[in-house]
Amino acid sequence: MSNEDVSNIPQARQQLTKEIKKNLKRFLFYSVIVYVLMSLGAIMFFYVEKCYFLVKTPAQYSKKCLELCGDILRLNETYSGNTEVIKAVENITKKCLTKHCVEVKEISQTQCSIENELDFLVWFELTYSIVYTIGYGNIVAKSDMGKFLTIIYAIFAIPITTASVVFCGRFITAVIKYLIIFFESRVLKRNKIVKFRSKIIFAEIILNLASITALSLFYHFTLLRKKPFFDSVYFVFISLSTIGFGDVTLDLDTISESTLILFLSVLLDWLLFYIGFSSLASLISTMVSSETERSYKKNSSRETKSVNSVEK
């Protein structure tokens, strides 16, 4: 099904139907495993990092931090009427009011629990960045045990996620091939499909642009609603390309407090990203295989001409 032209349309459709069903089953199987791995990983990292292996704040840092907080709070009192100054130090003030600098001296394991959905989502974002090898860096394991589990988790989760992306990409490519053949044979009434490979690449480029646009709009109206639209586009590109700078990160506080809406938002986010990520992988795979096949044909043609010239 990778030839430039398709002449036997019934046979091609039959082969693609089998290919679609086979890759769909594998894709669904591995995608469920990936989602379960991400959810279990989020719970694991939450309890490891927040309950059993809390990292103590160094005394020297704690002292300097408390001094800074004292200055910030006095600044708030002095310039209480100046909204620009208050807004400039708003984030630091919030940290100081929640006693962010206080050194942890005792670790209570009995009172540790997931009090709200955000406690879970923060660590879900960590597993999300691990399995897709993005590595934003804004949320990481800080304890030695957490770092060790990150290594073990990545060793098992990344190959499984890669397999799911591969099968999803193959499924997408097979569907695109089938739709092109169906449209040209049934709608345009053509008995032969020419430039088949070029049409596949063009369709996958359109699909990738549509995926990036859909993801950008989704983030702009949900998890990045406080940032400009271009930041959403930038975040999507950085994520799909697995560059993952971490300079633009999701604002989980903007999600509704409703558990159902929260779950649907996370699920939709994951599905859109999964499709976008797989579409990009599918496009790259198609272009590479296309170029490889073209090079192989050129080399074969040269070898044939060389043999014919020697025989003469």
Secondary structure, 3 states (H helix, E strand, C coil): CCCCCECCHHHHHHHHHHHHHHHHHHHHHHHHHHHHHHHHHHHHHHHHHHHHCCCCCCHHHHHHHHHHHHHHHHHHHHCCCCHHHHHHCHHHHHHHHCCCCCCCCCCCCCCCCCCCHHHHHHHHHHHHHHHCCCCCCCCCCCCHHHHHHHHHHHHHHHHHHHHHHHHHHHHHHHHHHHHHHHHHHHHCCCCCECCHHHHHHHHHHHHHHHHHHHHHHHHHHCCCCCCCHHHHHHHHHHHHCCCCCCCCCCCHHHCCCCHHHHHHHHHHHHHHHHHHHHHHHHHHHHHHHHHHHHHHHHHHHHHHHHHHHHHC
